[in-house]
Every structure is written in C-alpha cells, then in structure tokens.
Amino acid sequence: MYDLVIIGCGPAGLSAAIYAARAGLKFIILEENLAGGQIINTYEIDNYPGIPAISGSELAARMEEHARKLAGDSFIDDTVTSAVLNDSVKKIFTAEHKIYETRSCLIATGATHRKLGVPGEDLFSGIGVSYCATCDGAFFKGKNVAVIGGGNTAAMDALYLSGLCKNVCIIHRRNVLRADKLLQDKLFAADNIKIFWNSGVDEIYGNEQVRGLKIRDIKSDSVSDLSVDGIFVAVGITPASALFSASVNTDKEGYIIADETCMTNIPGVFAAGDVRTKNLRQVVTAVSDGANAVTSVRQYLLG
Ligand code: NAP
C-alpha cells in the first residue's frame, strides 16, 4: 500500500515526486512516455526563473535527474488504463496488469494538442500536417510552411520554423495574437514570417502529401488558396483527464476542477499541472502545483 501514486511525469509530477521524496512518503510515479511532458517538444523556455533560454528537453532532463536522485526507485514506466478512486484505498490499474493500491492519488497527466477539425487534417497527418515544430520542422528545411494559431505555441513554432524554412505564414482567426508581447515582437521583426489576420482554415489539401490550404477571410468571407509544403497546427491543448472524468469533477472543457490546494471533489484525489482548472498554464505554475499538491496530500494522510 502506497501513501501516494503520482500519475504523469511532466513538470507537475516531477515536482511532486521531489516534494514527496523529501517528505518521506512511500510513493510511485507512473509515466507512459518520456519524462517531461509537453516541454520535451518546446524549442526554448525563457520564463523559468533562474534558468534563462533553456531548451524544453534540457529543462525536463534536469527535472527528471533531480527527482530520480531523490527517488529513482519510485519511477515506473507503465500506462494507467483505469482507476477506482472513490474508496479510501484507491486502485490504479495499468497496461502491465499491475494494480497499485494507494491512500492518495495525484493526477498530473497534463494535456495534449487540440485538433483543428477541418477536412484533410487527419488525412495528411504525418505527411505534411504536424503538431510539433521541433519534432518535424527539419523535414521542411528551405520550404514554405503555415502555422495555425495565435498563442504562445504558435508563436514559438513560427519563430523556430523561420530559422529553417523559406517562408512561414501564421494563420490566425483574430486581429490580435494571444502570444506574449516578447514573442510577438520577435515575430514582427522576422523577415520571413507573414501573418494572415482574421483568417480561418477551411480545408487542407494535397495528393501524396500536403500542397496547400484554403483560407477564409473571416471579414469578407472570401476564400483563397495558400500553397505550402507543411502545416503546423497549434490551436491549443486538451486536458488528459478522460480516464478519470467518470468520478472526478471536470469543467466543460474537461479540466479537473481543483484550486491551488489541488484537491478534487474526491477525498484523497488531487490534480496538478495543465490538467487542472487554472488561469495560467506554464512550467512555473505546474511545478508550483506539484509542491502544493504534496502539501495537501500530507495533510490528508495525517487525517
Ligand atoms: P492557447 O494559448 O490556448 O492558444 C491557442 C490559439 O489557437 C489561440 O490563438 C486561439 O485563437 C487559436 N485557436 C483555438 N482554436 C482554434 C480553432 N479551432 N481554429 C483556429 N484557431 C484556433 O494554446 P497554446 O499556444 O498551445 O498554449 C497552451 C498553454 O501553454 C497556454 O497557457 C500558453 O501560455 C502555454 N505556453 C507557454 C509557453 C511559454 O510560456 N514559453 C509556450 C507555449 C505554451 P484565439 O486567440 O482567437 O482564442
């Protein structure tokens, strides 16, 4: 019987592991992919205090190294397939046919990319449509690409791609970007980045691979063709909460409802990082959640 099972090994889960180890809790941390979560695919993180301009994969590696130094034995590579959370002894079931019993559980499963939902997106996924500029950008060296979205991810993707590709077109549905001002300034200063404002994507087309997309000018309702070799979709994230949403309360978008204490509606079940309701989803708020969650777990275990 564990004191705590942490599900997810992104910044929130790794931070929780560090705090749990230091608190002397009997715990495990389960992860199905590489440790680090979404930041593994982030080209550069420049807003984590004390570590300017570090690549996401390097920051993730440092966090993992720190957590493993304190609790290497607690790391388990396995996929959670279901969980029974309502009882005082919670049961976590995994793909390796293990059942982990625990007095408390921390859901730190993060979020995954959202789809655009237009014709051609699924058909050309992996053959011109990508959700990860740092993973796939090199395939489009010297070519023309489009980035869909106006948030921090779209801005960072466009900047990364501008260093590899001939031209980068950002297609954004409004006339202002959601991305941080610093990133916007860099976008506006880049010679090979063009922004299509008030523009939606109607369709992605091609033959064996992507050839272009149909762009709708939202104001005039006119449709035009944009010829590109690659399309990077960066239209936000979806919480990875589906496994737990039958028992844990979520909001209408699927984020697990929890405040800064990370407590959910179920006693002994906590949520931390991008998967929980919050105003700001960044590495710094995720690691803060990990620390707060373990503090709440300790209070819960003391009864
Ligand atoms: P986001 O901030 O939610 O931005 C999504 C963008 O996609 C928005 O510009 C949105 O338009 C647009 N969009 C959404 N649905 C769309 C649709 N169906 N069609 C066309 N456009 C659509 O998502 P994100 O950029 O992936 O960032 C996710 C979180 O991670 C945010 O909290 C972000 O701050 C954080 N993040 C931080 C950093 C960093 O600090 N270095 C880097 C990356 C991400 P509207 O603007 O019109 O809503």
Residues whose N, C-alpha, C, O or C-beta is under 5 A from the ligand:
A	BS01	NAP	E44 L116 G149 G150 G151 N152 T153 A154 R173 R174 R178 A234 V235 G236 I237 L280 R281 Q282
